[in-house]
Amino acid sequence: VNNTSAAQVGALKDAYFGSEAAGGNLHYQGHAVTYNLPDDYKLAGNLPNALGAEYALVSGTHVAADIDLASKNVTGNLYNVWTKTNTALQVDELNHELVKFNGTLANDGSIAGTATATAIKGNPEGVLKASLYGDKAQELGGLVASKDTTNNWGAAFGAKVQNNLYKAPVVTEVPAWGESTDQNNRK
């Protein structure tokens, strides 16, 4: 419902970046619902942490995506947000990637491509299917799913565009040479 039409996709560059721009990137942020994707954060190589840092899940699962309007390339990922607190009580926020994806934006607003479950081993390869929604592509919705039907994984996601619509600069007239600008020369 309310898919972005081909004519509206063609007008996105002007709507967000102006008619003079060669292109631009639309950035989307949102959330996803996942299945069979691990949500544990592990240190690289599962090495024990000698400093005794504690990890805590803050928020999951997020989606970030970018669409290059000139090349029609789509890139993005799904991730969880974790905090790491060390013994000195310093807190660092970490994004733990679950899935990365890339694809191509078609003229009708649909997106097709590939996905890789970076959080799992084995058969992480999958597909990306998504679409733009709204007259100015205000929303992006889609799914990533494994190609392997035995050890399957996937996610459905929705995101909102983070860019502001283009506003043409205000042109102010420069007074003519010798013309008063202080309005004190009125009769």
DOROKOL-371255 format. One record per atom (N, C-alpha, C): residue number from 1; atom name; z, y, x. Coordinates in steps of 0.05 Angstrom, whole numbers, plus 32768, in hexadecimal, padded with zeros to 4 digits. Atoms other than C-alpha are relative to their C-alpha. Layout:
BEGIN
k, a, c3, c2, c1
NUM, CA, Z, Y, X
...
This chain:
BEGIN
k, a, c3, c2, c1
1, N, 8000, 7FE9, 8011
1, CA, 8000, 8000, 8000
1, C, 8000, 8019, 8012
2, N, 8001, 7FE6, 7FF2
2, CA, 7FED, 8045, 801A
2, C, 7FF7, 7FFD, 801E
3, N, 800B, 8003, 7FE5
3, CA, 7FC8, 802B, 8058
3, C, 7FF2, 8019, 8008
4, N, 800F, 7FEA, 7FF6
4, CA, 7FAB, 8061, 8084
4, C, 7FE3, 7FF9, 7FFF
5, N, 801D, 8006, 8004
5, CA, 7F61, 8065, 8073
5, C, 7FF1, 8006, 801A
6, N, 8011, 7FFB, 7FE8
6, CA, 7F28, 8067, 80A6
6, C, 7FFC, 801E, 8004
7, N, 8004, 7FE3, 7FFE
7, CA, 7F1C, 80B1, 8097
7, C, 801A, 800D, 800B
8, N, 7FE6, 7FF5, 7FF7
8, CA, 7F67, 80BF, 80A2
8, C, 8005, 7FF9, 801D
9, N, 7FFD, 8008, 7FE4
9, CA, 7F68, 8097, 80E4
9, C, 7FEE, 8013, 8011
10, N, 8011, 7FEF, 7FF1
10, CA, 7F2D, 80C1, 80FB
10, C, 800A, 801D, 8003
11, N, 7FF5, 7FE5, 7FFF
11, CA, 7F54, 8101, 80ED
11, C, 801B, 8002, 800E
12, N, 7FE5, 8000, 7FF4
12, CA, 7F94, 80ED, 8111
12, C, 8002, 8012, 8019
13, N, 7FFF, 7FF0, 7FE8
13, CA, 7F83, 810F, 8153
13, C, 8003, 801E, 7FF9
14, N, 7FFF, 7FE4, 8008
14, CA, 7F78, 8152, 8131
14, C, 801B, 8006, 7FF2
15, N, 7FE7, 7FFB, 800E
15, CA, 7FB6, 814A, 8105
15, C, 8018, 8002, 8012
16, N, 7FE9, 8000, 7FEE
16, CA, 7FE5, 813D, 813F
16, C, 7FFC, 8010, 801A
17, N, 8004, 7FF4, 7FE6
17, CA, 7FC4, 815C, 817C
17, C, 7FEC, 8018, 7FFF
18, N, 8012, 7FEA, 8003
18, CA, 7F91, 818F, 8162
18, C, 7FE3, 7FF8, 8007
19, N, 801C, 8007, 7FFC
19, CA, 7F45, 8190, 8163
19, C, 7FF7, 8003, 801D
20, N, 8008, 7FFC, 7FE4
20, CA, 7F42, 81A6, 81AC
20, C, 8009, 7FEA, 8012
21, N, 7FF6, 8015, 7FF0
21, CA, 7F68, 816A, 81C6
21, C, 7FEC, 7FE9, 8003
22, N, 8011, 8017, 7FFB
22, CA, 7F42, 8130, 81E5
22, C, 800C, 7FE7, 7FF3
23, N, 7FF2, 8017, 800B
23, CA, 7F75, 80FF, 81C9
23, C, 801E, 8006, 7FFF
24, N, 7FE3, 7FFD, 8000
24, CA, 7FC0, 80F3, 81C8
24, C, 800C, 7FE5, 7FF9
25, N, 7FF1, 8018, 8006
25, CA, 7FF5, 80BE, 81C0
25, C, 8013, 8004, 7FE9
26, N, 7FEC, 8001, 8016
26, CA, 801A, 80B0, 817F
26, C, 8016, 7FED, 8008
27, N, 7FE9, 8011, 7FF9
27, CA, 8060, 8095, 818B
27, C, 800F, 7FF9, 7FE7
28, N, 7FF1, 800A, 8017
28, CA, 8084, 806A, 8158
28, C, 801A, 7FF3, 8008
29, N, 7FE6, 800C, 7FFB
29, CA, 80CD, 8054, 8155
29, C, 8009, 7FF4, 7FE5
30, N, 7FF6, 800C, 8019
30, CA, 80EC, 8024, 8123
30, C, 8011, 7FE7, 8006
31, N, 7FF0, 8018, 7FFE
31, CA, 810E, 7FE1, 8118
31, C, 7FF0, 7FE7, 7FF7
32, N, 800D, 8019, 8006
32, CA, 80FC, 7F98, 8111
32, C, 8014, 7FEB, 7FF6
33, N, 7FF0, 8018, 8008
33, CA, 8116, 7F58, 80F1
33, C, 7FF3, 7FE9, 800F
34, N, 800B, 8015, 7FEF
34, CA, 810E, 7F1D, 8121
34, C, 8009, 7FE5, 7FF8
35, N, 7FF7, 801B, 8002
35, CA, 8112, 7ED2, 8120
35, C, 7FF9, 7FF1, 8019
36, N, 8002, 8011, 7FE9
36, CA, 811C, 7EA1, 8159
36, C, 7FFB, 800F, 801A
37, N, 8001, 7FF1, 7FE7
37, CA, 811F, 7ED8, 818D
37, C, 801D, 8003, 800A
38, N, 7FE4, 7FFE, 7FF6
38, CA, 815E, 7ED5, 81B9
38, C, 8009, 801D, 8001
39, N, 7FF5, 7FE5, 7FFF
39, CA, 818B, 7F12, 81B4
39, C, 8015, 8003, 8016
40, N, 7FED, 7FFE, 7FEA
40, CA, 81B6, 7F02, 81F1
40, C, 7FF4, 8011, 8016
41, N, 8008, 7FF1, 7FE8
41, CA, 81B3, 7F31, 822C
41, C, 800B, 7FF1, 8018
42, N, 7FF7, 800F, 7FE9
42, CA, 81B6, 7F0A, 826D
42, C, 7FF7, 800F, 8019
43, N, 8008, 7FF4, 7FE7
43, CA, 81B6, 7F23, 82B4
43, C, 7FE9, 7FF0, 800C
44, N, 8017, 800E, 7FF4
44, CA, 8177, 7F13, 82DA
44, C, 8009, 7FE8, 8010
45, N, 7FF9, 8018, 7FF2
45, CA, 817B, 7ECC, 82F3
45, C, 801A, 7FF3, 7FF8
46, N, 7FE6, 800A, 800A
46, CA, 81BC, 7EC0, 82CC
46, C, 8015, 7FFF, 8016
47, N, 7FEC, 7FFF, 7FEB
47, CA, 81E5, 7ED4, 8309
47, C, 801A, 800B, 7FF4
48, N, 7FE6, 7FF5, 800A
48, CA, 8230, 7EE0, 82FE
48, C, 8003, 801D, 8008
49, N, 7FFC, 7FE4, 7FFA
49, CA, 8244, 7F29, 82FC
49, C, 801A, 8003, 800F
50, N, 7FE9, 7FFD, 7FEF
50, CA, 8274, 7F35, 8336
50, C, 8011, 8018, 7FF9
51, N, 7FF1, 7FE7, 8006
51, CA, 8288, 7F7A, 831D
51, C, 800D, 7FFF, 7FE5
52, N, 7FF2, 8003, 801A
52, CA, 829F, 7F61, 82DA
52, C, 7FF6, 8012, 7FEA
53, N, 800B, 7FEF, 8015
53, CA, 8271, 7F8B, 82AF
53, C, 8000, 7FF1, 7FE6
54, N, 8001, 800C, 801A
54, CA, 8273, 7F7E, 8265
54, C, 7FE7, 800C, 7FF1
55, N, 8018, 7FF8, 800F
55, CA, 8235, 7F80, 8239
55, C, 8005, 7FFD, 7FE3
56, N, 7FFC, 8001, 801C
56, CA, 8235, 7F90, 81F0
56, C, 7FE6, 8009, 7FF2
57, N, 8017, 7FF9, 8010
57, CA, 81FD, 7F92, 81BD
57, C, 8007, 8019, 7FEF
58, N, 7FFC, 7FE7, 800F
58, CA, 81F8, 7FD9, 81A0
58, C, 7FF0, 8000, 7FE7
59, N, 8012, 7FFE, 8017
59, CA, 81BC, 7FD5, 8174
59, C, 7FE7, 7FEF, 8005
60, N, 8018, 8010, 7FFD
60, CA, 8182, 7FA6, 8168
60, C, 7FF3, 7FFF, 7FE5
61, N, 8016, 8001, 7FED
61, CA, 8148, 7F9C, 815E
61, C, 7FEF, 8019, 7FFA
62, N, 8010, 7FE7, 8003
62, CA, 8120, 7FDC, 816B
62, C, 7FE3, 7FFA, 8007
63, N, 801C, 8001, 7FF8
63, CA, 80D5, 7FE6, 8171
63, C, 7FF8, 801B, 8009
64, N, 800D, 7FE7, 7FF6
64, CA, 80B1, 801A, 819A
64, C, 7FE3, 7FFA, 8004
65, N, 801D, 8004, 7FFE
65, CA, 8065, 8021, 8197
65, C, 7FF2, 801A, 8006
66, N, 8011, 7FE9, 7FFA
66, CA, 8031, 8050, 81B2
66, C, 7FE3, 7FFA, 7FF9
67, N, 801C, 8003, 8006
67, CA, 7FEA, 805A, 8199
67, C, 7FF1, 8017, 800E
68, N, 8011, 7FEC, 7FF3
68, CA, 7FB8, 807D, 81C7
68, C, 7FE8, 8005, 7FEE
69, N, 8016, 7FFA, 8013
69, CA, 7F88, 809F, 8197
69, C, 7FE5, 8001, 800D
70, N, 801A, 7FFF, 7FF3
70, CA, 7F51, 80A7, 81CB
70, C, 7FF5, 7FE4, 8006
71, N, 800A, 801B, 7FF9
71, CA, 7F4E, 805E, 81E2
71, C, 8005, 7FEC, 7FEA
72, N, 7FF9, 8012, 8016
72, CA, 7F6B, 803F, 81A2
72, C, 8012, 7FE9, 8009
73, N, 7FED, 8014, 7FF6
73, CA, 7F9B, 8016, 81CE
73, C, 801C, 8003, 7FF4
74, N, 7FE5, 8001, 800C
74, CA, 7FDE, 8002, 81AF
74, C, 8012, 7FF0, 8013
75, N, 7FEC, 800E, 7FF0
75, CA, 801A, 7FEF, 81DA
75, C, 801B, 8004, 7FF4
76, N, 7FE5, 7FFC, 800A
76, CA, 8062, 7FE3, 81C9
76, C, 8012, 7FE8, 8007
77, N, 7FED, 8016, 7FFC
77, CA, 809F, 7FB6, 81CA
77, C, 8016, 8001, 7FEC
78, N, 7FE7, 8003, 8010
78, CA, 80DB, 7F9D, 81A3
78, C, 8016, 7FFC, 8014
79, N, 7FEA, 8001, 7FED
79, CA, 811E, 7FA4, 81C4
79, C, 801B, 8003, 7FF2
80, N, 7FE5, 7FFB, 8009
80, CA, 8169, 7FA2, 81BA
80, C, 800D, 8014, 8013
81, N, 7FF1, 7FEC, 7FEF
81, CA, 8198, 7FD9, 81D4
81, C, 801B, 7FF4, 8006
82, N, 7FE7, 800A, 7FF6
82, CA, 81D3, 7FC1, 81FD
82, C, 800E, 8015, 8010
83, N, 7FF2, 7FEF, 7FED
83, CA, 820A, 7FE4, 8223
83, C, 800C, 7FEE, 8015
84, N, 7FF3, 800E, 7FEA
84, CA, 8225, 7FCF, 8266
84, C, 8017, 8012, 8009
85, N, 7FE9, 7FF2, 7FF8
85, CA, 826C, 7FE5, 8276
85, C, 800C, 7FF3, 8018
86, N, 7FF5, 800C, 7FE8
86, CA, 8285, 7FDB, 82BD
86, C, 801E, 8004, 8002
87, N, 7FE3, 7FFF, 7FFE
87, CA, 82CD, 7FD7, 82D6
87, C, 800A, 801D, 8003
88, N, 7FF8, 7FE3, 7FFF
88, CA, 82CD, 8023, 82E2
88, C, 7FFB, 800D, 7FE5
89, N, 8005, 7FF7, 801B
89, CA, 82BD, 802A, 8297
89, C, 7FE8, 8012, 7FFE
90, N, 8019, 7FF1, 8002
90, CA, 8279, 8048, 82A5
90, C, 7FEE, 7FEF, 7FED
91, N, 8011, 800D, 8014
91, CA, 824A, 8038, 826B
91, C, 7FE3, 8007, 8004
92, N, 801D, 7FFD, 7FFE
92, CA, 81FF, 802E, 8273
92, C, 7FF3, 7FF3, 7FE8
93, N, 800E, 800B, 8016
93, CA, 81D0, 8023, 823A
93, C, 7FE7, 7FF2, 800B
94, N, 8017, 8010, 7FF7
94, CA, 819A, 7FED, 8244
94, C, 7FEF, 7FF8, 7FE9
95, N, 8013, 800B, 8014
95, CA, 815C, 7FDB, 821D
95, C, 7FF7, 7FE5, 800A
96, N, 8008, 801B, 7FF9
96, CA, 8151, 7F90, 821E
96, C, 7FE8, 7FF8, 7FF0
97, N, 8019, 8006, 800E
97, CA, 8109, 7F80, 820E
97, C, 7FFF, 7FE4, 7FF6
98, N, 8003, 801B, 800D
98, CA, 80FC, 7F46, 81DE
98, C, 7FE3, 7FF8, 7FFF
99, N, 801D, 8005, 8003
99, CA, 80B1, 7F4C, 81D2
99, C, 7FF1, 8019, 8009
100, N, 8012, 7FEA, 7FFA
100, CA, 807A, 7F77, 81EF
100, C, 7FE5, 7FF9, 7FF2
101, N, 801A, 8005, 800D
101, CA, 8037, 7F80, 81CC
101, C, 7FEC, 8016, 8007
102, N, 8016, 7FEC, 7FFD
102, CA, 7FF4, 7FA2, 81D2
102, C, 7FE9, 7FF7, 7FEE
103, N, 8016, 8005, 8013
103, CA, 7FB8, 7FA8, 81A6
103, C, 7FEC, 8017, 7FFF
104, N, 8014, 7FEB, 8004
104, CA, 7F7F, 7FD3, 818D
104, C, 8001, 800A, 7FE4
105, N, 8001, 7FF3, 801A
105, CA, 7F7E, 8004, 8154
105, C, 7FE3, 8000, 7FF6
106, N, 801B, 8000, 800C
106, CA, 7F42, 7FF8, 8126
106, C, 7FFC, 801A, 7FF0
107, N, 8006, 7FE8, 800F
107, CA, 7F1F, 8030, 8100
107, C, 800D, 8000, 7FE5
108, N, 7FF4, 8001, 801B
108, CA, 7F3F, 8018, 80BF
108, C, 801E, 8001, 8001
109, N, 7FE2, 7FFE, 7FFE
109, CA, 7F87, 8020, 80D9
109, C, 800E, 7FE6, 8006
110, N, 7FF3, 801A, 7FFA
110, CA, 7F93, 7FD6, 80E7
110, C, 8002, 7FFD, 801F
111, N, 7FFC, 8005, 7FE4
111, CA, 7FAC, 7FBE, 812B
111, C, 8002, 7FE2, 8004
112, N, 7FFF, 801C, 7FF9
112, CA, 7FA1, 7F7A, 814A
112, C, 8003, 7FFE, 801F
113, N, 7FFC, 8003, 7FE3
113, CA, 7FB7, 7F61, 818E
113, C, 8011, 7FE8, 8007
114, N, 7FEF, 8016, 7FF6
114, CA, 7FE5, 7F34, 81B6
114, C, 801C, 8009, 8004
115, N, 7FE3, 7FFB, 7FFB
115, CA, 8030, 7F2E, 81BF
115, C, 800A, 7FEB, 8013
116, N, 7FF3, 8013, 7FEE
116, CA, 805C, 7F0E, 81F3
116, C, 801E, 8003, 7FFC
117, N, 7FE3, 8000, 8003
117, CA, 80A4, 7EFA, 81E6
117, C, 800D, 7FFF, 801C
118, N, 7FF5, 7FFE, 7FE5
118, CA, 80C2, 7F12, 8228
118, C, 801C, 7FF5, 8002
119, N, 7FE5, 8009, 8000
119, CA, 8107, 7EFA, 8214
119, C, 8002, 7FE1, 8000
120, N, 7FFE, 801D, 8001
120, CA, 80F5, 7EB0, 8210
120, C, 7FED, 7FF4, 8015
121, N, 8011, 800E, 7FEE
121, CA, 80D8, 7E7D, 823F
121, C, 7FF0, 7FEB, 7FF0
122, N, 800F, 8014, 800F
122, CA, 80A5, 7E48, 822D
122, C, 7FE6, 800B, 7FF7
123, N, 8019, 7FF6, 800C
123, CA, 806E, 7E5E, 81FE
123, C, 8005, 801C, 7FF3
124, N, 7FFA, 7FE6, 800B
124, CA, 8079, 7EA9, 81F7
124, C, 7FE8, 800F, 7FF4
125, N, 8018, 7FF1, 8009
125, CA, 8031, 7EBB, 81E3
125, C, 7FFF, 8001, 7FE1
126, N, 8002, 7FFC, 801D
126, CA, 8026, 7ED8, 819E
126, C, 7FEB, 8014, 7FF8
127, N, 8014, 7FEE, 800B
127, CA, 7FFD, 7F06, 8172
127, C, 800E, 8019, 7FF5
128, N, 7FF7, 7FE7, 800C
128, CA, 8005, 7F4E, 8159
128, C, 7FED, 8006, 7FE9
129, N, 8010, 7FF7, 8017
129, CA, 7FED, 7F63, 8114
129, C, 8010, 8017, 7FF4
130, N, 7FF2, 7FE8, 800B
130, CA, 7FFE, 7FA9, 80FA
130, C, 7FEC, 8012, 7FF2
131, N, 8010, 7FEC, 800E
131, CA, 7FE5, 7FE3, 80D1
131, C, 800E, 801B, 8000
132, N, 7FF5, 7FE5, 8003
132, CA, 7FEF, 802E, 80CB
132, C, 8001, 8006, 7FE2
133, N, 7FFC, 7FF9, 801C
133, CA, 8009, 804B, 8089
133, C, 8005, 801E, 7FFE
134, N, 7FFD, 7FE4, 8006
134, CA, 8007, 8090, 806B
134, C, 7FE7, 8010, 8007
135, N, 8018, 7FF1, 7FFC
135, CA, 7FD2, 80C6, 806A
135, C, 7FFD, 800B, 801D
136, N, 8001, 7FF8, 7FE4
136, CA, 7FE5, 80DB, 80B1
136, C, 800D, 7FEB, 8012
137, N, 7FF6, 8017, 7FF1
137, CA, 7FFA, 8096, 80CA
137, C, 801E, 8004, 8007
138, N, 7FE4, 7FFB, 7FFB
138, CA, 8043, 80A8, 80C2
138, C, 8011, 7FE7, 8005
139, N, 7FF1, 8019, 7FFC
139, CA, 8058, 805F, 80C4
139, C, 7FEE, 7FEA, 800C
140, N, 800D, 8017, 7FF4
140, CA, 8046, 8021, 80EB
140, C, 8010, 7FE7, 7FF7
141, N, 7FF2, 8019, 8008
141, CA, 8056, 7FDC, 80CF
141, C, 7FF0, 7FE8, 8009
142, N, 800E, 8018, 7FF7
142, CA, 8045, 7F97, 80E8
142, C, 8012, 7FE9, 8007
143, N, 7FF2, 8017, 7FF8
143, CA, 8059, 7F56, 8106
143, C, 7FF6, 7FF6, 801B
144, N, 8007, 800F, 7FE8
144, CA, 805A, 7F2F, 8147
144, C, 800A, 7FE4, 7FFB
145, N, 7FF9, 801C, 8006
145, CA, 805B, 7EE3, 8144
145, C, 7FF4, 7FEE, 8016
146, N, 8009, 8013, 7FEB
146, CA, 8054, 7EA9, 8174
146, C, 7FE8, 7FF1, 7FF7
147, N, 8017, 8012, 8006
147, CA, 8015, 7E80, 8179
147, C, 8009, 7FE3, 7FFD
148, N, 7FF5, 801B, 8001
148, CA, 803F, 7E42, 8182
148, C, 800F, 7FFC, 7FE5
149, N, 7FF4, 8004, 801A
149, CA, 8052, 7E27, 813D
149, C, 8019, 7FEE, 8001
150, N, 7FE9, 8012, 7FFD
150, CA, 8085, 7DF5, 8158
150, C, 8019, 8010, 8008
151, N, 7FEA, 7FEF, 7FF6
151, CA, 80B2, 7E25, 8180
151, C, 7FF9, 801D, 7FF9
152, N, 800A, 7FE6, 8008
152, CA, 80A1, 7E62, 8157
152, C, 8015, 8016, 8002
153, N, 7FF0, 7FE7, 7FFF
153, CA, 80BD, 7EA9, 815B
153, C, 7FF0, 8016, 7FF3
154, N, 800E, 7FEA, 800B
154, CA, 80AB, 7EEA, 813B
154, C, 8011, 8017, 7FF7
155, N, 7FF1, 7FE9, 800A
155, CA, 80BE, 7F2D, 811E
155, C, 7FED, 8010, 7FEE
156, N, 800E, 7FEC, 8011
156, CA, 80A9, 7F5D, 80E7
156, C, 800D, 801B, 8006
157, N, 7FF5, 7FE6, 7FF7
157, CA, 80B0, 7FA7, 80F8
157, C, 7FF4, 8017, 7FF0
158, N, 8009, 7FE7, 800C
158, CA, 80AA, 7FEC, 80DC
158, C, 8009, 8017, 8011
159, N, 7FF9, 7FEA, 7FEF
159, CA, 80A9, 802E, 8101
159, C, 7FF4, 801A, 7FF5
160, N, 8009, 7FE6, 8009
160, CA, 80A0, 8079, 80F4
160, C, 7FF5, 800F, 8018
161, N, 800B, 7FF0, 7FEB
161, CA, 8075, 80A8, 811D
161, C, 8014, 8015, 8008
162, N, 7FED, 7FED, 7FF5
162, CA, 809E, 80D5, 814A
162, C, 7FF3, 801B, 8007
163, N, 800F, 7FE7, 7FF9
163, CA, 8068, 810A, 8157
163, C, 8002, 8013, 7FE8
164, N, 8002, 7FEB, 8015
164, CA, 8067, 814C, 8131
164, C, 7FE2, 8006, 7FFC
165, N, 801B, 7FF7, 8006
165, CA, 8028, 8163, 810E
165, C, 7FF9, 8018, 8011
166, N, 800A, 7FEA, 7FEF
166, CA, 7FFD, 8194, 8136
166, C, 8002, 801A, 7FF0
167, N, 8000, 7FE5, 800C
167, CA, 8009, 81DE, 8128
167, C, 7FF0, 8012, 8013
168, N, 8011, 7FEF, 7FEF
168, CA, 7FD4, 820D, 8141
168, C, 8011, 8018, 800A
169, N, 7FF1, 7FE9, 7FF6
169, CA, 7FEF, 8244, 816E
169, C, 7FFA, 8019, 7FF0
170, N, 8004, 7FE7, 800E
170, CA, 7FF9, 8287, 814D
170, C, 7FF2, 8014, 8012
171, N, 800F, 7FEC, 7FF1
171, CA, 7FC6, 82BA, 8165
171, C, 800A, 801B, 7FF9
172, N, 7FF7, 7FE4, 8005
172, CA, 7FE1, 8300, 816D
172, C, 7FEB, 8013, 800C
173, N, 8014, 7FED, 7FF7
173, CA, 7FB1, 833A, 8172
173, C, 800B, 8012, 8016
174, N, 7FF9, 7FEE, 7FEA
174, CA, 7FB3, 8362, 81B2
174, C, 7FF7, 801C, 7FF8
175, N, 8009, 7FE5, 8008
175, CA, 7FB3, 83AD, 81A3
175, C, 7FEA, 800A, 8012
176, N, 8016, 7FF4, 7FF1
176, CA, 7F75, 83D3, 81B8
176, C, 800B, 8014, 8014
177, N, 7FF8, 7FEE, 7FEA
177, CA, 7F78, 83FD, 81F7
177, C, 8005, 801C, 7FF4
178, N, 7FFA, 7FE6, 8009
178, CA, 7F9A, 843F, 81E7
178, C, 800D, 8000, 7FE4
179, N, 7FF5, 8001, 801B
179, CA, 7FB4, 8427, 81A3
179, C, 801F, 7FFE, 8003
180, N, 7FE3, 8000, 7FFF
180, CA, 7FFE, 8434, 8197
180, C, 800B, 7FE6, 7FF6
181, N, 7FF2, 8019, 8009
181, CA, 802B, 83F7, 8192
181, C, 801C, 8006, 7FF7
182, N, 7FE4, 7FFA, 8008
182, CA, 806C, 841B, 8184
182, C, 8003, 800E, 7FE5
183, N, 8000, 7FF4, 801B
183, CA, 8058, 8439, 8141
183, C, 800C, 801C, 7FFF
184, N, 7FF5, 7FE5, 8000
184, CA, 8072, 847E, 8157
184, C, 7FEB, 8015, 7FFD
185, N, 8016, 7FED, 8002
185, CA, 802E, 849F, 8152
185, C, 7FF5, 8001, 7FE4
186, N, 800A, 7FFE, 801C
186, CA, 8029, 849D, 8106
186, C, 7FFF, 801C, 7FF7
187, N, 8002, 7FE4, 800C
187, CA, 8015, 84DB, 80DF
187, C, 8012, 8002, 7FE9
